[in-house]
Amino acid sequence: MSSTPDAPGPRAASPGPSTRVPLLDVPGVAAWLRRDGVETVLARLVTALEEDWSRWDRVEKSPRIASHTAIGVIELMPVSDGEHFAFKYVNGHPGNPARGLQTVTAFGAYADVATGYPLLLAEMTLLTALRTAAMSALAAREMARPCARVHAMIGAGSQAAFQALALRAVLGLDQVRAFDLDPAAVEALRGHLAPRGLSVHAAGSVEEALEDADVVTTCTAAKARQAVLRPEHLRPGLHLNAIGGDCPGKTELDPGVLTAVDRIVVEYAPQTRIEGEIQQLPAEHPVTELAEVLEGRATGRGGPEEVTLFDSVGFALADFSVLRLAHAATAGTDLVTPVQLVADPPDPRDLFALLQGP
């Protein structure tokens, strides 16, 4: 039987995935941020996070796979939305700066589920800083009071500038009050932010940093149970982003803070109960996942006097979002370097042929 004029013809064979995989390295990420602007990228990333979190129920999720030692942790963080897969390798070694090394380093990949071929390899130390800051801004947008203007930073290390810029990009917070046990870290933060138009006050104590604050970010690095915020530091209307506690035995908030706040929002409860501030609470203590807030099934703030907490440990879906954004923003540009990562023998069933001489 002949086909009708409207019947589709045979599909042309689509080109297969490339075996030369784009590598986005540290200079490439830095050049991307200079090209587009850090705050512009952070704002785009908040949008990407919201898009991916809107598919929360369709995402294949699991707590990260962690290898803990007395001096740090090494983790793998996988996630998939059914069409693409991403993973991140990340460490956390608080003693590294004393040796001239970064506390956190990371790299990752973004791949096509249909073939299993990688689409992007990327450094993820800078990308993790971006996605962590964007998550804080997204949560604060939903949980802080609309009139918020002053941002207190407790801890002025590697995350601080990204956090401050994200909260300005999304909430307009242009006043920063920062405290760190190392005054030089606060001065470095001022040096990064002042030229970008943010007012930075170097506080001499936690209490001074909290004066007039609307949003408080705690981002300390010690792998220990700390109490950088205590119940007496809280006042009506405050929103807290706690981002430094991210593994068992590593917390920043006095347990009394957790029972004093009006609501706690987390990324993925099964992981946060192991790693976050809420590891200090009974397993049955109620928390809300951010996806519930974004989907309108729960509220981030019930009234102007509430004290709210976003207990952020970092979840793999945020890495997925930043890799997806980075892939789209840098594909086909000189920001990436193609690397022959995937074997490509003439006959895909004959891998050994690649070992033969010319």
N, C-alpha and C positions, 0 to 999 in steps of 0.2 A: 504494500500500500504506500502510495506516495505521500509525503508529508504535505500538510497544508501550508499556505504562504506564511501563516502566523506562527508556525511551529519553530521553536528555537533550533538553530543549527548546532553542530557539535561544539562544545566548549573548547576554546583554545587552551592549551596547557599553560598554566600560570607558572612564572619562574619560581624555582624553589628558593628557600631561604639561603642567604649568602653564608659562605663558610668564613668570610672575612668579617669579623665581629667588631663593631665600633667600640673603642676603649675611650672612656671619658675619665681622664686622670685628674690629679689635683690642679695642675695649671689650666686644664680645660674647664673645670668647674669654676675656678676663680675668674677666668676670662668670660665665661657665660654670665656670671654675676656682675662683672664690670660692664658688659655689653648691655644687659637689660636692666640693671639696677637691682640691688639687694631687696629693697622693699617691694618693688614690682614683682620680683620672683616670689617673695614670701606671700604676697596677696594672691598671686596665681595658684600657689601651692595650697593655700587655705581653700580655694575653690575646688581644686583637685581632691583634697581630702574630703570635702563635703560630698562631692560626687561619688567617691568610692565608699564612704561610710553609708551613703544612701542605699547601697547594695549589700549591707551588712549581713543579712540573712542568707545571701547567696555565696558568700565568701567562705572558702575552706579555711578554718581557723584552728590554731593550736598554740598553747604556750610555747615560748622559745625553748630550745634545747641548750642547756647550760652546763658548763664544766667549771666548777668552783674550786678555788684553792684559797689558802690563807692570805694570799697577796693580790688576788684579783679573780676575774671571771672571763671566760671565752664562751661566746654564744653563737648559735645559728638561729636565724629567724626566717622561717619559710611561710609563704601565703600564696593563694591562688584564687582568681575569680572565675575559673573555668576556661577562660580564653588566654590569659597570661599568668605566668608564674614568676615570683620574685623571691630572692633570699638575700639575707645579709649575714656576713661574718662580722662580729664586733667583739671587742674586748673592753674591759674596764679594770684598770690597774691604778688605784689612787696614788701609789708610791712612785709612779713613773716620772712626774715632773722633777723630783729630786735628782733623777738621773738624766735630766735633760730630754725626757721623752713625753709624748702625749699620754694623757690618762686614757683616752678613748681613741682607737683607730678602727677603721671599718672599710670593707669593700663589699660589693654585691653584684647581682646579675638580674636581668629582666629577660624573660624568655617567652617563646611562642608555645602554648600548650599543644597545638595541633601537630607540631613536628618535634618539639623538645629542643629546638635550636635556640641558642641565646641570641637576643636582639641587641643587648647592650651589656658591657662590663663597665663598672664604674667604681671609682673611689667613693667611699661613703662616710668619711670623717666629716667633711664639709656638708655633705648631703644630709647626714644625720642631724647636724646642728640646725640646718634649715627646717627639716621636718619636725624636730622637737619644738622649735620656736613657733612654727605654724600651728601645731597642735595646741600649744598654750594659748595662742591668739584665738583659735576657733572656739576653744572651751570658754575663754574669758568673754568672748562675744556673746555667748549664750548665758553666762552665769554672773558676770559682773554687772553692777548698776550702770545704766546708760549714761549717767553723769560722770563716770570715772575719768580722772585726768592725771592722777599721780601714781607712779609705778615704783614700788620698793623692791630692790634686788638684794637678797641675802645670799651672798656669794657672787663674786665678780670675775669668775674664771672664763673658760673658753666659750661657754654658752651665753654669757651675759649680753653681749652686744647683739647677738641674733634675737634673743628674747625681747630686748628693748625695741629693736627695729620692727619686729613682728607686731608687737602690741601698739606701736604707733601707726603702722600701716593699716591695721584692722580696726583699732579702737580710738586712735588719735591721741594716745597717751604720750605727751611730749616732755613730761617732767619725771626724772629718774632720781631716786634717792638710794644710794648703794652703800652697802657695808660688806667688808671682807676682813678677815684676820690679817691679810697682807695688804697694807695701804697701797702698795705699788700696783696691785691688781685693779684697784679702783681708779687710780690715775691713768692706767692703760685704757680702762673702759671709757673714761672721760675723753682721752685722746682719740678714741674711735668714734664716739658719738657727738661730741661738741661740734666738729666740722660739719656734721649732718643736721645740725639744728636742734639737737636735744639738749635740754638743760640737765646737767648731772651734778647732784649734791653728794659730796663725800661725807658719809655719816660716820660718827665715831663709835656707834653702838647699834645693835639691832633696834633698840627702842627709838633711837634718833631716826633711823631709816624708816621706821613705821609711821612717823609723824605725818598726818594728813594723807596717808596712803589709801588708795582705793583698791588697788590690785597688788598683791605681794607674790613674788616669785622666789622660792627657795631652790637654790641650785648649788649645793655643796657637794664635795666629792669623796669625803672620808668614808671608807667601808666600815661603818660602825653605827651603833644606835645613838643618834644625837637628839638633842632637843633644842634646835635653834629657834623654834617658836614654841611658846608655852601658852596655856589658856589665858593668862593675864595679858597677853599681847593682843588678844582678839577684841574687836569692837563691832558694833552693829554695822552691817552693810559691806563688810570686808569680803573680798574674794581672794582665795589662795590658790596659786599654782605650785604644787609641790612636785618638782621634777628630779630631785637628786637621789631619792631613795628608789633603787631599781634592781635590787637583788636581795635574797634572804639575809637578814641581819644588818641591812643598810637602810636606815631611816633618818628623817630630819625633824619630825614633829613629835613633841611630847604626846603620849597617848591621850592625855586629857584634852588636847586640841581636837582629836578625832571624835570624841564624844560630845564636845561642846559645839561643833559646827552643826548647822541645820540640815545640810545635805552634802553627800559625797558622790562625785561623779568619777567614773574610771573609764579606761579604754575597753578592756576585756577582763571581766571580773575573775575568771579562773586563773589568769596570769597575775593580776594585781594582788589577789589574796595571798599569793606566794611571795611576791617581790616588792609590793608597794607599801605605803604607810599603813594600809589596812591589814598587813600581816600582824599588826599589834592588836587587832580586834578579834573577837569571836567570829567564827566562820559564818554564823547566822546574822551578823550585823548587816542591815540593809544598805546596799549601794545601788546606784543607777549607772548603766552604761551610756556612754556618750551618744551612741546610735539611737537610743530611746529618746534623748532630748532632741536630736536633729530631726527625727521622724515625727516629733510632736506627741509621742506617747508618754512623755514625762517632761517636767519643767526643770530648767536649770536654776531658776531663782523664783521663789514664791512670793517675795515682797522685798521692799527696799532695806528692811532691817535684818534680813537673813544674812548669816555668815556661810559662805559656800567654799567648797574645796574640790579642786580637780587633782586627783591623785594619779599622776602620769608616770608610767614606767617605760613607755615606748612600746608600741605594738607593730608587728610586721606589716600590717596594712598601710601604715604611714610610710614605711620604706617603699612599699609598692607604689604609692602615690608619687613620691618624689622621683623614683626611677622612671615612672611613666611620663612625668612632666619633663624630666631631663632628656629622655629619649626623643620626645617630640620637639623639644627646643633646640637640640643639637644635631639631629640627624642630617647628614649630607653637608655638614659644615666642617671647617678646619679645626673646630673645637675637639673633634674626636679623631682618633688614629685607628684605622682598620688593622686588626691583628688576625693572623691565620690561626684561629683557635680550634676550628673544627676540621677534622680530617676529611679529605675530598679525593679518595681514590677513583680512578676511571670507572671501576666496577665497585659499587658500594658493598658488594659481598666479599671483596678481596682486599682487605686492609693491608695484608702483608706486602702487597705490590708496592706500597709507598717506600718500603725498605730497599727496593731494587735500585741499582745504580742507573745512570742515564744510558 
